Every structure is written in C-alpha cells, then in structure tokens.
Amino acid sequence: MKTGRNGCRKRRNDRTQCIYSIVCEKTGEEYIGITVALGRAYKKSIASRWQKHTYHAFVEGRSFPLQKAIRKHGVEAFSHELLFTVRGKAAAHELEREIIAERKPALNVELVGGLKTVGKRTKKVSK
C-alpha cells in the first residue's frame, strides 16, 4: 500500500466518477454535474450529491443558478439521472466539459477564460 507524506493512504486519482443531469421539470432547464461514485452505487452517489445541492440552496443560501432554481421551484420540481460513469477524474472532467459545450445547460456556471461568470459577478477559478 502506498502512503503519502503524512503516512496516510494516498488518494486514488483513477476513481470512478458519475456525470449526471439535473432537470427542472417545470422549465426544462438543465444542470450537468460530476461526483465521485460510492462504490458501484451510482444512483446513490447522485442522490447524495443532490442532497448537497439542496443544502447549498436552502441552508447556505448560495446564489448560483441551480440553487436559485431549487429555491424558486422547490425540490420536487427536479429530477436527476446518471449520464455516464468514467474512470479517472481528469477524463471525467473532460467529458463533462464536452457535454456542457454540447447541451449548453442553463443552470451551469459558465467558464470564460478561467473565470466563473454568474450573471454580472466574476470569480477566478484556481486549479
């Protein structure tokens, strides 16, 4: 077993990732996201990530498009589904970007030149 600097087990960088879609049934607006798979329980992984999105919307009051839509339309107005499973984080992020470029989901934050743009606000994205 490989260990990191602090003696703990090194994190795997080739873990399976789930690329998923969240759709507002009232408006048809879509969000494309990515989350790490919890073993082979892909639907459970997406459901867990959905709970985090709703927490960010209601408890933390985040103002990203998805969280605003969740507050406006309610949790029951949304459905989520697994699109792909991908081995490795880099490959998953690349596929996610391709899907976002193709589908142009209304609830995703746009990346322009390394900057996240949400409405009129801009935030630098660190790598």
C-alpha positions, 0 to 999 in steps of 0.5 A: 500500500502506498502512503503519502507524506503524512503516512496516510493512504494516498488518494486514488486519482483513477476513481470512478466518477458519475456525470449526471443531469439535473432537470427542472421539470417545470422549465426544462432547464438543465444542470450537468454535474460530476461526483465521485461514485460510492462504490458501484452505487451510482444512483446513490452517489447522485442522490447524495450529491443532490442532497448537497445541492439542496443544502447549498440552496436552502441552508447556505443560501448560495446564489448560483443558478441551480440553487436559485432554481431549487429555491424558486421551484422547490425540490420536487420540481427536479429530477436527476439521472446518471449520464455516464460513469468514467474512470479517472477524474481528469477524463471525467472532467473532460467529458463533462466539459464536452457535454456542457459545450454540447447541451449548453445547460442553463443552470451551469456556471459558465467558464470564460477564460478561467473565470466563473461568470454568474450573471454580472459577478466574476470569480477566478477559478484556481486549479 
